[in-house]
Amino acid sequence: MKVFQKEISLNAYRRGFHLITGEIVNRFPELTEIKSGILHIFIKHTSASLTINENADPTVRLDFESHFNKMIPENMPYYQHDYEGSDDMPAHLKSSVLGSSVTIPVTKGRLNVGTWQGIYLCEHRNYGGSRKLVLTAYGL
């Protein structure tokens, strides 16, 4: 079995849902050495998350942002953790709802995702800064 692991830093993204599939594939060329296996991606932050969804129509990502902002609003009077800004506590909640990792099958050195699937960085802060991901690929 082969195992490859790399930590990468993403440039800062504005708040919203962003496709990062190409960046991950381009920055992890070792992926091509896995004929049958798994890629696990973990984000090392508590106010951003990862998910997989539609990669074709950008309005899907806009709708995600709109929906999550209504589902988990800012400035709720019951938030006690508010000293880092009105977007911080909602960012933690959104991150927990979506999750800190995704796992994707790898087949013949490529991500085995559906035609319309892409990896999203879900940036929940107004000014989140650079985000670190740990990429781990393993398989035959």
C-alpha positions as a Markdown table, in Angstrom:
| # | Residue | x | y | z |
|---|---|---|---|---|
| 1 | Met | 0.0 | 0.0 | 0.0 |
| 2 | Lys | 1.1 | 3.5 | -0.8 |
| 3 | Val | 0.5 | 6.4 | 1.6 |
| 4 | Phe | 1.1 | 10.1 | 0.7 |
| 5 | Gln | 0.4 | 13.0 | 3.0 |
| 6 | Lys | 0.8 | 16.8 | 2.4 |
| 7 | Glu | -0.3 | 19.9 | 4.1 |
| 8 | Ile | -1.2 | 22.8 | 1.8 |
| 9 | Ser | -2.3 | 26.4 | 2.5 |
| 10 | Leu | -5.0 | 27.9 | 0.4 |
| 11 | Asn | -5.0 | 31.6 | -0.3 |
| 12 | Ala | -7.7 | 33.6 | 1.5 |
| 13 | Tyr | -11.1 | 33.4 | 0.0 |
| 14 | Arg | -14.0 | 35.7 | 0.6 |
| 15 | Arg | -16.9 | 34.5 | 2.6 |
| 16 | Gly | -18.9 | 31.9 | 0.6 |
| 17 | Phe | -18.6 | 28.5 | -1.1 |
| 18 | His | -15.7 | 28.0 | -3.4 |
| 19 | Leu | -14.6 | 25.2 | -5.8 |
| 20 | Ile | -11.1 | 24.0 | -4.9 |
| 21 | Thr | -11.1 | 20.6 | -6.7 |
| 22 | Gly | -8.5 | 21.8 | -9.3 |
| 23 | Glu | -6.2 | 23.3 | -6.8 |
| 24 | Ile | -6.2 | 20.2 | -4.7 |
| 25 | Val | -5.4 | 18.0 | -7.7 |
| 26 | Asn | -2.8 | 20.3 | -9.0 |
| 27 | Arg | -1.0 | 20.6 | -5.7 |
| 28 | Phe | -1.0 | 16.9 | -4.9 |
| 29 | Pro | 0.6 | 15.2 | -7.9 |
| 30 | Glu | 1.2 | 12.1 | -5.8 |
| 31 | Leu | -2.4 | 11.3 | -6.3 |
| 32 | Thr | -1.6 | 9.9 | -9.8 |
| 33 | Glu | 0.4 | 7.1 | -8.1 |
| 34 | Ile | -2.8 | 5.7 | -6.5 |
| 35 | Lys | -4.5 | 3.2 | -8.8 |
| 36 | Ser | -7.2 | 2.2 | -6.3 |
| 37 | Gly | -7.6 | 4.1 | -3.1 |
| 38 | Ile | -8.9 | 7.0 | -1.1 |
| 39 | Leu | -8.2 | 10.7 | -0.7 |
| 40 | His | -9.0 | 12.2 | 2.6 |
| 41 | Ile | -9.1 | 16.0 | 3.0 |
| 42 | Phe | -9.1 | 17.6 | 6.4 |
| 43 | Ile | -9.4 | 21.4 | 7.1 |
| 44 | Lys | -7.5 | 22.6 | 10.2 |
| 45 | His | -9.9 | 25.3 | 11.2 |
| 46 | Thr | -13.1 | 25.7 | 13.2 |
| 47 | Ser | -14.8 | 28.5 | 11.1 |
| 48 | Ala | -14.5 | 27.0 | 7.7 |
| 49 | Ser | -15.6 | 23.6 | 6.3 |
| 50 | Leu | -15.5 | 21.2 | 3.4 |
| 51 | Thr | -18.2 | 19.6 | 1.3 |
| 52 | Ile | -18.9 | 18.1 | -2.1 |
| 53 | Asn | -21.6 | 19.4 | -4.4 |
| 54 | Glu | -22.5 | 20.8 | -7.8 |
| 55 | Asn | -19.5 | 22.1 | -9.8 |
| 56 | Ala | -21.2 | 23.5 | -12.9 |
| 57 | Asp | -23.7 | 26.2 | -12.0 |
| 58 | Pro | -22.2 | 28.9 | -9.7 |
| 59 | Thr | -25.7 | 29.9 | -8.5 |
| 60 | Val | -25.7 | 26.7 | -6.4 |
| 61 | Arg | -22.8 | 28.1 | -4.4 |
| 62 | Leu | -24.6 | 31.4 | -4.0 |
| 63 | Asp | -27.8 | 29.6 | -2.8 |
| 64 | Phe | -25.7 | 27.6 | -0.3 |
| 65 | Glu | -24.4 | 30.9 | 1.2 |
| 66 | Ser | -27.9 | 32.4 | 1.3 |
| 67 | His | -29.5 | 29.3 | 2.9 |
| 68 | Phe | -26.8 | 28.9 | 5.5 |
| 69 | Asn | -27.0 | 32.6 | 6.5 |
| 70 | Lys | -30.8 | 32.2 | 7.0 |
| 71 | Met | -30.4 | 28.8 | 8.8 |
| 72 | Ile | -27.6 | 30.1 | 11.1 |
| 73 | Pro | -27.9 | 33.9 | 11.3 |
| 74 | Glu | -25.5 | 36.4 | 12.9 |
| 75 | Asn | -26.2 | 38.6 | 16.0 |
| 76 | Met | -28.5 | 36.2 | 17.8 |
| 77 | Pro | -29.0 | 37.4 | 21.4 |
| 78 | Tyr | -28.3 | 34.0 | 22.9 |
| 79 | Tyr | -24.7 | 33.8 | 21.4 |
| 80 | Gln | -22.2 | 34.2 | 24.2 |
| 81 | His | -19.1 | 33.7 | 22.1 |
| 82 | Asp | -19.2 | 37.1 | 20.3 |
| 83 | Tyr | -15.9 | 38.9 | 21.0 |
| 84 | Glu | -14.4 | 37.8 | 17.7 |
| 85 | Gly | -17.1 | 39.4 | 15.6 |
| 86 | Ser | -20.7 | 38.8 | 14.7 |
| 87 | Asp | -19.7 | 36.3 | 12.0 |
| 88 | Asp | -17.6 | 34.1 | 14.3 |
| 89 | Met | -20.1 | 32.0 | 16.3 |
| 90 | Pro | -22.3 | 31.4 | 13.2 |
| 91 | Ala | -19.1 | 30.3 | 11.4 |
| 92 | His | -18.4 | 27.7 | 14.1 |
| 93 | Leu | -21.9 | 26.4 | 13.9 |
| 94 | Lys | -21.9 | 26.2 | 10.0 |
| 95 | Ser | -18.5 | 24.4 | 10.2 |
| 96 | Ser | -19.9 | 21.8 | 12.5 |
| 97 | Val | -23.0 | 21.3 | 10.3 |
| 98 | Leu | -21.0 | 20.7 | 7.2 |
| 99 | Gly | -17.9 | 19.1 | 8.7 |
| 100 | Ser | -14.1 | 19.3 | 8.6 |
| 101 | Ser | -13.3 | 16.6 | 6.1 |
| 102 | Val | -14.3 | 14.8 | 2.9 |
| 103 | Thr | -13.3 | 11.4 | 1.6 |
| 104 | Ile | -13.2 | 10.6 | -2.1 |
| 105 | Pro | -12.4 | 7.4 | -4.0 |
| 106 | Val | -9.4 | 7.5 | -6.2 |
| 107 | Thr | -9.4 | 5.3 | -9.3 |
| 108 | Lys | -6.5 | 5.2 | -11.8 |
| 109 | Gly | -4.8 | 8.2 | -10.3 |
| 110 | Arg | -7.9 | 10.4 | -10.5 |
| 111 | Leu | -10.7 | 11.5 | -8.2 |
| 112 | Asn | -13.7 | 9.2 | -8.8 |
| 113 | Val | -16.4 | 11.8 | -8.5 |
| 114 | Gly | -19.6 | 12.3 | -10.4 |
| 115 | Thr | -19.6 | 14.5 | -13.5 |
| 116 | Trp | -21.2 | 17.5 | -11.6 |
| 117 | Gln | -19.4 | 17.0 | -8.3 |
| 118 | Gly | -16.7 | 19.3 | -7.0 |
| 119 | Ile | -14.9 | 20.0 | -3.6 |
| 120 | Tyr | -16.0 | 23.2 | -1.9 |
| 121 | Leu | -14.1 | 25.2 | 0.6 |
| 122 | Cys | -16.9 | 26.7 | 2.7 |
| 123 | Glu | -15.5 | 30.0 | 4.1 |
| 124 | His | -17.8 | 31.1 | 6.9 |
| 125 | Arg | -15.9 | 34.2 | 8.1 |
| 126 | Asn | -15.9 | 37.6 | 6.4 |
| 127 | Tyr | -12.1 | 37.7 | 6.7 |
| 128 | Gly | -11.0 | 34.1 | 7.4 |
| 129 | Gly | -7.5 | 34.3 | 5.9 |
| 130 | Ser | -5.5 | 31.5 | 4.6 |
| 131 | Arg | -6.8 | 28.0 | 5.3 |
| 132 | Lys | -4.7 | 24.9 | 5.8 |
| 133 | Leu | -5.7 | 21.5 | 4.5 |
| 134 | Val | -4.2 | 18.1 | 5.2 |
| 135 | Leu | -4.4 | 15.8 | 2.2 |
| 136 | Thr | -3.9 | 12.1 | 2.7 |
| 137 | Ala | -4.0 | 9.6 | -0.2 |
| 138 | Tyr | -3.7 | 5.9 | 0.3 |
| 139 | Gly | -4.2 | 2.8 | -1.7 |
| 140 | Leu | -2.6 | 0.5 | -4.2 |
